[in-house]
Amino acid sequence: MTTTMTLRLDDETNDRLSNLAGATDRSKSYLAMQALKLFLENNEWQVQEIKQAVAEADSAGPDQFVDNNTVMAWMETWGTDDESQPPS
C-alpha cells in the first residue's frame, strides 16, 4: 500500500532534485522516497537509543550518577589553581 504526500520545495531544492533525477534517470518521487527512508534509518535508531538510555538511567541506583550541581561546581574549578578532583 502507498500513500500520496505533497511536499513544498524551495526553488533551489527543487532544481537540485530535478537535476539529480535527470542525471540518474530516476523520478523526483523515487529520489525523495529514498532520501526519506535514509533519514528515517539515520534518526529512528537514535531516538530508540536515547529512550533506552533514559530508562536505564531512571532505573539506576543513586550511587551511579553525580548530581548536576556537584558536576557544575567541579567544572568551575577547571583551569584554576584550585582545580578539584572529579566527583565520585
PyMOL commands that set and color helices and strands:
alter all, ss='L'
color gray80, all
select helices_A, chain A and resi 11-24+28-59+62-64+68-76
alter helices_A, ss='H'
color red, helices_A
deselect
rebuild
show_as cartoon
